[in-house]
Amino acid sequence: MENPAFLTAPQAVFPGLRDQRTVSLGERGVLLTRSADIATLLTNPEVFSSGVGVTQTGTERPLIPLQIDPPKHREYRRILDPLFSPQRMKEMEGPITDLARGLIDTIATDSTVDFVPRFSLQFPSQVFLALLGLPLDELPTFLKMKDGFIRPESITGRPRGHEDSIALLKTTAASIYEYFDAVIADRRSTPGEDIVSRFLRTEVEGARLSHEDILDICFLFLVAGLDTVSASLDCMMLHLALHPERRRVLVDDPALIPNAVEELLRWESPVMMVARFATQDTEIAGCPVRRGQVVTGLLGAANTDEREIPEPEAVRFDREANRHIAFGRGPHRCLGSHLARLELRIALREWHARIPDYRVPDNFQPTFTTTIRSLVALPLQLGQSA
């Protein structure tokens, strides 16, 4: 899965993987490639757990609600889901639009731009700062914490399992806890309308979030929410730059952008895989699995499975029913999916309203990161000549 050719065009590899149905990863576990099998994996948490045993992250506790299984997971979602409902996120559209326009204002008059540092890294982080009620000058701190935890190897120059990278990951995790400890304490003394203040005062059937709960939720949002939206923007913009006819459709008819977001999430599947570990000896997709073994679902393969998606090889912005699982499925379906969709729709809408013409340089060869398909760089040439 770390092959550069696979990361650049995984859709070409998925049919062969689906033909195999499962791929043995030896002692590391089993890889599932078909939509129905992955649905089974994601909708049976009593057998395939999302608990902290999947990855040892260096955090003090499981991240909420991602690494908590039912029934406790349902208690957290009952409190959190209303705070991230479509209606609640709709209230953020104006402020998020302003953030997107502000970034695009700094880009629109340029002839060339690297989309990654100038927009896709900054925009989701600015949105997160707005949600927390924090000033935008905190952005460098957030990006440093995110990168130090998610990709310590890119900073140390050592493999992720090397002691230097592990040390940086643990140091970064401690700094994230310390940072959000201070934010929560400040909101207790001076509450506002930001998301942390809402965490503190929300009560459902007498249940409230503890200090540690809020700390773990904020930690998850930092390390998961920012990177996944950035990666999605990278994949979408590269796709549109390489397919000017599809880009032109969105410029001419912005009403198609919500559909385009769903279709590009399906086709690109920026979050490539999800992992669960077996709580007992079992079987899935005809493959025996031992207790404690990791079972991984390849989301991109599911999202291009002809058994589930009609004409999966066609990228169509007029697709009426889009049953992709880019945000997962089952009880652990992404809590922030409505916010992510809003960010992506706004980003594509505002970018194409201001910068309708762009392309990648002729000799550009994309380099993707693993697991989450974000780009290391995305140089764009802007303007009519594009």
Protein Blocks (a to p, Z undefined) as FASTA:
>chain_A
ZZmklmmmmmlmmmmmmmnopacehjnopcdfbfklmmmmmmmmklmccbfklpcghpab
dcdfklpccfklmmmmmmmmmmmgfklmmmmmmmmmmmmmmmmmmmmmpmbdcfklmmmm
mmmmmmmmmmnopafklmmmmmmmmmmmmmmmlmnopafklmklmmmmmmmmmmmmmmmm
mmmmmmmmmgcfbfklmmmmgceehiacdfklmmmmmmmmmmmmmmmmmmmmmmmmmmmm
mmmmlmmmmmmmmmlmmmmmmmmmmmnomplbdcdddfbdcdeehiacdehiacdddfkl
mmmcfklmghklbccfkbfbacbfknogajllcfklmmmmmmmmmmmmmmmmmmmbccdd
fklccdddehiacdfbdcddedjkZZ
